[in-house]
Every structure is written in structure tokens, then in C-alpha cells.
Amino acid sequence: MNQTTLWRRLFAEFLGTALLVTAVVGSGIMAATLSPDDVGLQLLENSVATAFALGALILTFGPISGAHFNPVVSAADWFLGRRSGTGLTIKDLLGYAGAQTLGAIAGSILANLMFDLAPVTMSTKERAAGNPWLGEVVAVAGLLLLIFALGRSGRASVAPAAVGAYIGAAYWFTSSTSFANPAVTVGRAFTDTFAGIAPASVPGFVIAQIAGLIIGVGVLLALYPTAGDAADDIVVERNV
């Protein structure tokens, strides 16, 4: 079990998630500015910046909190680790989810301010439809399978590159552009820019992400029945 004090871990999750959303939203604003007439190029710029930022942030905060930055990752870590006494406790899980959500909102506000926008500009971009919800199920299930397979096989050290690469790719192969994260979904509602999502569309995405969590955990248990044994090493081994 990770011995780093809870407040340090929560602070790391808050900062890491805030900076991740700043990267997602900020690169989306920059992409729309630099390539105003080419949505495909905007998505490429946004996805590359996000993938590299995510990898760097996992390296930075992983040794402190595990660098989850995502309530579904934290929830899977708690659930899979219960039988073997590893992973997060329920108290940790609630704290992580709260810190991640607050961090995501702060990240959108920071990105808005950096680009001289109002601190909070609620998004008007509707994303409510069945096909992007299915995309979120696929994105979350695949993300969990990747992360916990790496942990179970003793390859957590490659998680920064692997997770960054997966999210960068999932921008393109999912119909939702792979939010894959309830906290980030909530945070992105606070910016009416390229990466935004209308508040009314948030519940559908979050429900789809929870469905992806359930499916992903089920697949993990089928493929790796002892995946919970390595829950303390998700996403990066914690040793600070």
C-alpha cells in the first residue's frame, strides 16, 4: 500500500488533472487559432499536444499519487485491489475523484485565462448522441485494459508513453474523440472552445464512461484474474 500521505496524493491528483485539462483546452484553442479552416488539422494538433502532455504529467506525478487523473482509473484500482489488500481505499477513492474533478475545472479556467477569455465560458458544443457514447465505452474499456495489463505484467514503467500513445490514438479511432474521463468531461464543460462539451451533454458521457468502467473491469478479470495484486503500481509505481 502506498505510504505517501493522502494530502500529498490528492494535491498531486489535483495539479496533474488541472494541467492535463489545461493542455487539452489550451492546445484546442491554439489549434483553432492557427488552423481556423481545417478541423482535421485542429484535431491532429490537439491530440498530439494532449498525448505528449499526458505522458509528461504521468512521469511527474506518478511517483506521488500514481497519476490516475481519472475517476474511472481510480475506481477500477479500488475495486480490483479489494481482495488482495492493494490499491486505493474507499476514502482514497472519494478523495481522488473530488481532487480530479476540481482540478479539471481549474484547468479549463486556467486555459481560458491564458488565452484572454473569460475565466468561465460554459460550452455550447452539443455532443449528445448514441455513437459518441459508444465511443466513450470503447475508449474507457481500452484504457483500463492497457493500464492494468501493464501493471500486472510488471511493465508499469512504460505507462507514460503507452497511455499517452493510446489517448492520442483514441482521439482518432473513437467517435467521441476519447474524453474517457468523467472529471475531464466535467472540466471541459467550463470552456466554450474547441475542446468544450455542453453541460447538457455531460451526463450521457459520464454514464457511458461508467459503462466502459464496468465492461473494462469485467474483461480485465477474465484475462488477468489476479490484476488486483498490482493495484499499488497503477499507473506508475509510487515510491516517494
Contacts in CASP RR format, 6 or more apart in sequence:
PFRMAT RR
TARGET T0000
AUTHOR 0000-0000-0000
METHOD contacts of the structure
MODEL  1
MNQTTLWRRLFAEFLGTALLVTAVVGSGIMAATLSPDDVGLQLLENSVAT
AFALGALILTFGPISGAHFNPVVSAADWFLGRRSGTGLTIKDLLGYAGAQ
TLGAIAGSILANLMFDLAPVTMSTKERAAGNPWLGEVVAVAGLLLLIFAL
GRSGRASVAPAAVGAYIGAAYWFTSSTSFANPAVTVGRAFTDTFAGIAPA
SVPGFVIAQIAGLIIGVGVLLALYPTAGDAADDIVVERNV
1 85 0 8 1.000
1 86 0 8 1.000
1 87 0 8 1.000
1 232 0 8 1.000
2 9 0 8 1.000
2 66 0 8 1.000
2 87 0 8 1.000
2 232 0 8 1.000
2 238 0 8 1.000
4 64 0 8 1.000
4 65 0 8 1.000
4 238 0 8 1.000
4 240 0 8 1.000
6 91 0 8 1.000
6 92 0 8 1.000
6 95 0 8 1.000
8 64 0 8 1.000
8 65 0 8 1.000
9 64 0 8 1.000
9 65 0 8 1.000
9 66 0 8 1.000
9 92 0 8 1.000
9 96 0 8 1.000
10 65 0 8 1.000
10 95 0 8 1.000
10 96 0 8 1.000
10 99 0 8 1.000
11 99 0 8 1.000
12 61 0 8 1.000
12 62 0 8 1.000
12 64 0 8 1.000
12 65 0 8 1.000
12 66 0 8 1.000
12 67 0 8 1.000
13 61 0 8 1.000
13 65 0 8 1.000
13 68 0 8 1.000
13 69 0 8 1.000
13 96 0 8 1.000
13 99 0 8 1.000
13 100 0 8 1.000
13 103 0 8 1.000
14 99 0 8 1.000
14 100 0 8 1.000
14 102 0 8 1.000
14 103 0 8 1.000
14 106 0 8 1.000
15 61 0 8 1.000
15 103 0 8 1.000
16 57 0 8 1.000
16 60 0 8 1.000
16 61 0 8 1.000
16 67 0 8 1.000
16 69 0 8 1.000
16 103 0 8 1.000
17 69 0 8 1.000
17 70 0 8 1.000
17 99 0 8 1.000
17 100 0 8 1.000
17 101 0 8 1.000
17 103 0 8 1.000
17 104 0 8 1.000
17 107 0 8 1.000
17 183 0 8 1.000
17 184 0 8 1.000
18 103 0 8 1.000
18 104 0 8 1.000
18 106 0 8 1.000
18 107 0 8 1.000
18 110 0 8 1.000
19 53 0 8 1.000
19 57 0 8 1.000
19 107 0 8 1.000
20 50 0 8 1.000
20 53 0 8 1.000
20 54 0 8 1.000
20 57 0 8 1.000
20 69 0 8 1.000
20 104 0 8 1.000
20 184 0 8 1.000
21 103 0 8 1.000
21 104 0 8 1.000
21 106 0 8 1.000
21 107 0 8 1.000
21 108 0 8 1.000
21 111 0 8 1.000
21 184 0 8 1.000
21 187 0 8 1.000
21 188 0 8 1.000
22 107 0 8 1.000
22 108 0 8 1.000
22 110 0 8 1.000
22 111 0 8 1.000
22 114 0 8 1.000
23 49 0 8 1.000
23 50 0 8 1.000
23 53 0 8 1.000
23 54 0 8 1.000
23 57 0 8 1.000
24 46 0 8 1.000
24 49 0 8 1.000
24 50 0 8 1.000
24 53 0 8 1.000
24 184 0 8 1.000
24 188 0 8 1.000
24 195 0 8 1.000
25 107 0 8 1.000
25 108 0 8 1.000
25 111 0 8 1.000
25 112 0 8 1.000
25 188 0 8 1.000
25 191 0 8 1.000
25 193 0 8 1.000
25 194 0 8 1.000
25 195 0 8 1.000
25 196 0 8 1.000
26 49 0 8 1.000
26 111 0 8 1.000
26 114 0 8 1.000
26 115 0 8 1.000
26 193 0 8 1.000
26 195 0 8 1.000
27 45 0 8 1.000
27 46 0 8 1.000
27 49 0 8 1.000
27 50 0 8 1.000
27 53 0 8 1.000
27 195 0 8 1.000
28 42 0 8 1.000
28 45 0 8 1.000
28 46 0 8 1.000
28 49 0 8 1.000
28 193 0 8 1.000
28 194 0 8 1.000
28 195 0 8 1.000
29 111 0 8 1.000
29 115 0 8 1.000
29 117 0 8 1.000
29 193 0 8 1.000
29 194 0 8 1.000
29 195 0 8 1.000
30 45 0 8 1.000
30 49 0 8 1.000
30 115 0 8 1.000
31 41 0 8 1.000
31 42 0 8 1.000
31 43 0 8 1.000
31 45 0 8 1.000
31 46 0 8 1.000
31 49 0 8 1.000
31 194 0 8 1.000
32 42 0 8 1.000
32 193 0 8 1.000
32 194 0 8 1.000
34 45 0 8 1.000
35 41 0 8 1.000
35 42 0 8 1.000
35 45 0 8 1.000
42 194 0 8 1.000
43 171 0 8 1.000
43 172 0 8 1.000
43 177 0 8 1.000
46 171 0 8 1.000
46 194 0 8 1.000
46 195 0 8 1.000
47 167 0 8 1.000
47 168 0 8 1.000
47 171 0 8 1.000
47 172 0 8 1.000
47 177 0 8 1.000
48 168 0 8 1.000
50 164 0 8 1.000
50 167 0 8 1.000
50 168 0 8 1.000
50 171 0 8 1.000
51 164 0 8 1.000
51 165 0 8 1.000
51 167 0 8 1.000
51 168 0 8 1.000
52 164 0 8 1.000
54 69 0 8 1.000
54 160 0 8 1.000
54 163 0 8 1.000
54 164 0 8 1.000
54 167 0 8 1.000
55 160 0 8 1.000
55 161 0 8 1.000
55 163 0 8 1.000
55 164 0 8 1.000
56 160 0 8 1.000
57 67 0 8 1.000
57 69 0 8 1.000
58 66 0 8 1.000
58 67 0 8 1.000
58 69 0 8 1.000
58 159 0 8 1.000
58 160 0 8 1.000
58 163 0 8 1.000
58 164 0 8 1.000
58 235 0 8 1.000
58 236 0 8 1.000
59 160 0 8 1.000
59 236 0 8 1.000
60 67 0 8 1.000
61 67 0 8 1.000
61 69 0 8 1.000
62 235 0 8 1.000
62 236 0 8 1.000
62 238 0 8 1.000
63 236 0 8 1.000
63 237 0 8 1.000
63 238 0 8 1.000
63 239 0 8 1.000
63 240 0 8 1.000
64 238 0 8 1.000
64 240 0 8 1.000
65 96 0 8 1.000
65 238 0 8 1.000
66 234 0 8 1.000
66 235 0 8 1.000
66 236 0 8 1.000
66 238 0 8 1.000
67 235 0 8 1.000
67 236 0 8 1.000
68 74 0 8 1.000
68 77 0 8 1.000
68 96 0 8 1.000
68 100 0 8 1.000
68 234 0 8 1.000
68 235 0 8 1.000
69 100 0 8 1.000
69 181 0 8 1.000
69 183 0 8 1.000
69 184 0 8 1.000
70 100 0 8 1.000
70 143 0 8 1.000
70 180 0 8 1.000
70 181 0 8 1.000
70 182 0 8 1.000
70 183 0 8 1.000
70 184 0 8 1.000
71 96 0 8 1.000
71 97 0 8 1.000
71 98 0 8 1.000
71 100 0 8 1.000
71 101 0 8 1.000
71 181 0 8 1.000
71 182 0 8 1.000
71 183 0 8 1.000
72 140 0 8 1.000
72 143 0 8 1.000
72 144 0 8 1.000
72 180 0 8 1.000
72 181 0 8 1.000
72 182 0 8 1.000
72 209 0 8 1.000
72 210 0 8 1.000
72 212 0 8 1.000
72 213 0 8 1.000
73 143 0 8 1.000
73 144 0 8 1.000
73 147 0 8 1.000
73 234 0 8 1.000
73 235 0 8 1.000
74 88 0 8 1.000
74 92 0 8 1.000
74 93 0 8 1.000
74 96 0 8 1.000
74 97 0 8 1.000
74 100 0 8 1.000
75 93 0 8 1.000
75 97 0 8 1.000
75 213 0 8 1.000
76 144 0 8 1.000
76 148 0 8 1.000
76 213 0 8 1.000
76 216 0 8 1.000
76 217 0 8 1.000
76 220 0 8 1.000
76 234 0 8 1.000
77 87 0 8 1.000
77 88 0 8 1.000
77 93 0 8 1.000
77 231 0 8 1.000
77 234 0 8 1.000
78 87 0 8 1.000
78 88 0 8 1.000
78 89 0 8 1.000
78 90 0 8 1.000
78 92 0 8 1.000
78 93 0 8 1.000
79 217 0 8 1.000
80 87 0 8 1.000
80 148 0 8 1.000
80 217 0 8 1.000
80 220 0 8 1.000
80 221 0 8 1.000
80 227 0 8 1.000
80 228 0 8 1.000
80 231 0 8 1.000
81 87 0 8 1.000
81 228 0 8 1.000
81 229 0 8 1.000
81 231 0 8 1.000
83 228 0 8 1.000
84 226 0 8 1.000
84 228 0 8 1.000
84 229 0 8 1.000
84 231 0 8 1.000
86 228 0 8 1.000
86 229 0 8 1.000
86 230 0 8 1.000
86 231 0 8 1.000
86 232 0 8 1.000
87 228 0 8 1.000
87 231 0 8 1.000
87 232 0 8 1.000
87 234 0 8 1.000
88 96 0 8 1.000
88 231 0 8 1.000
97 182 0 8 1.000
97 183 0 8 1.000
98 183 0 8 1.000
100 183 0 8 1.000
101 182 0 8 1.000
101 183 0 8 1.000
101 186 0 8 1.000
101 187 0 8 1.000
103 183 0 8 1.000
103 187 0 8 1.000
104 181 0 8 1.000
104 183 0 8 1.000
104 184 0 8 1.000
104 186 0 8 1.000
104 187 0 8 1.000
104 188 0 8 1.000
105 186 0 8 1.000
105 187 0 8 1.000
105 190 0 8 1.000
107 187 0 8 1.000
108 120 0 8 1.000
108 187 0 8 1.000
108 188 0 8 1.000
108 189 0 8 1.000
108 190 0 8 1.000
108 191 0 8 1.000
109 119 0 8 1.000
109 120 0 8 1.000
109 190 0 8 1.000
111 191 0 8 1.000
111 193 0 8 1.000
112 118 0 8 1.000
112 119 0 8 1.000
112 120 0 8 1.000
112 121 0 8 1.000
112 190 0 8 1.000
112 191 0 8 1.000
112 193 0 8 1.000
113 119 0 8 1.000
115 193 0 8 1.000
117 191 0 8 1.000
117 193 0 8 1.000
120 190 0 8 1.000
121 190 0 8 1.000
121 191 0 8 1.000
121 192 0 8 1.000
121 193 0 8 1.000
122 189 0 8 1.000
122 190 0 8 1.000
122 192 0 8 1.000
122 198 0 8 1.000
122 199 0 8 1.000
123 188 0 8 1.000
123 189 0 8 1.000
123 190 0 8 1.000
123 191 0 8 1.000
123 192 0 8 1.000
123 193 0 8 1.000
123 196 0 8 1.000
123 197 0 8 1.000
123 198 0 8 1.000
123 199 0 8 1.000
124 192 0 8 1.000
124 198 0 8 1.000
125 192 0 8 1.000
125 196 0 8 1.000
125 197 0 8 1.000
125 198 0 8 1.000
125 201 0 8 1.000
126 198 0 8 1.000
126 200 0 8 1.000
126 201 0 8 1.000
127 176 0 8 1.000
127 197 0 8 1.000
127 198 0 8 1.000
127 201 0 8 1.000
127 205 0 8 1.000
128 198 0 8 1.000
128 200 0 8 1.000
128 201 0 8 1.000
128 204 0 8 1.000
131 175 0 8 1.000
132 174 0 8 1.000
132 175 0 8 1.000
132 176 0 8 1.000
132 205 0 8 1.000
132 208 0 8 1.000
133 176 0 8 1.000
133 204 0 8 1.000
133 205 0 8 1.000
133 207 0 8 1.000
133 208 0 8 1.000
134 175 0 8 1.000
134 208 0 8 1.000
135 174 0 8 1.000
135 175 0 8 1.000
135 176 0 8 1.000
135 178 0 8 1.000
135 208 0 8 1.000
136 174 0 8 1.000
136 176 0 8 1.000
136 178 0 8 1.000
136 179 0 8 1.000
136 180 0 8 1.000
136 205 0 8 1.000
136 208 0 8 1.000
136 209 0 8 1.000
136 212 0 8 1.000
137 208 0 8 1.000
137 209 0 8 1.000
137 211 0 8 1.000
137 212 0 8 1.000
137 215 0 8 1.000
138 174 0 8 1.000
138 212 0 8 1.000
139 170 0 8 1.000
139 174 0 8 1.000
139 176 0 8 1.000
139 178 0 8 1.000
139 179 0 8 1.000
139 180 0 8 1.000
140 180 0 8 1.000
140 208 0 8 1.000
140 209 0 8 1.000
140 211 0 8 1.000
140 212 0 8 1.000
140 213 0 8 1.000
140 216 0 8 1.000
141 212 0 8 1.000
141 213 0 8 1.000
141 215 0 8 1.000
141 216 0 8 1.000
141 219 0 8 1.000
142 166 0 8 1.000
142 216 0 8 1.000
143 163 0 8 1.000
143 166 0 8 1.000
143 167 0 8 1.000
143 170 0 8 1.000
143 180 0 8 1.000
144 212 0 8 1.000
144 213 0 8 1.000
144 216 0 8 1.000
144 217 0 8 1.000
144 220 0 8 1.000
145 216 0 8 1.000
145 219 0 8 1.000
145 220 0 8 1.000
145 223 0 8 1.000
146 162 0 8 1.000
146 163 0 8 1.000
146 166 0 8 1.000
147 159 0 8 1.000
147 163 0 8 1.000
147 234 0 8 1.000
147 235 0 8 1.000
148 220 0 8 1.000
148 224 0 8 1.000
148 227 0 8 1.000
148 228 0 8 1.000
148 230 0 8 1.000
148 234 0 8 1.000
149 220 0 8 1.000
149 223 0 8 1.000
149 224 0 8 1.000
149 227 0 8 1.000
150 156 0 8 1.000
150 158 0 8 1.000
150 159 0 8 1.000
150 162 0 8 1.000
151 159 0 8 1.000
151 227 0 8 1.000
151 230 0 8 1.000
151 233 0 8 1.000
151 234 0 8 1.000
152 224 0 8 1.000
152 226 0 8 1.000
152 227 0 8 1.000
152 228 0 8 1.000
152 229 0 8 1.000
152 230 0 8 1.000
154 230 0 8 1.000
154 233 0 8 1.000
156 230 0 8 1.000
156 233 0 8 1.000
156 234 0 8 1.000
156 235 0 8 1.000
156 236 0 8 1.000
156 237 0 8 1.000
157 236 0 8 1.000
157 237 0 8 1.000
159 235 0 8 1.000
159 236 0 8 1.000
160 236 0 8 1.000
163 235 0 8 1.000
167 178 0 8 1.000
167 180 0 8 1.000
168 178 0 8 1.000
170 177 0 8 1.000
170 178 0 8 1.000
170 180 0 8 1.000
171 177 0 8 1.000
171 178 0 8 1.000
176 205 0 8 1.000
176 208 0 8 1.000
179 185 0 8 1.000
179 188 0 8 1.000
179 197 0 8 1.000
179 205 0 8 1.000
179 209 0 8 1.000
180 209 0 8 1.000
181 209 0 8 1.000
182 205 0 8 1.000
182 206 0 8 1.000
182 209 0 8 1.000
182 210 0 8 1.000
185 197 0 8 1.000
185 202 0 8 1.000
185 205 0 8 1.000
185 206 0 8 1.000
185 209 0 8 1.000
186 202 0 8 1.000
186 206 0 8 1.000
188 195 0 8 1.000
188 196 0 8 1.000
188 197 0 8 1.000
189 196 0 8 1.000
189 197 0 8 1.000
189 198 0 8 1.000
189 199 0 8 1.000
189 202 0 8 1.000
197 205 0 8 1.000
220 227 0 8 1.000
221 227 0 8 1.000
232 238 0 8 1.000
END
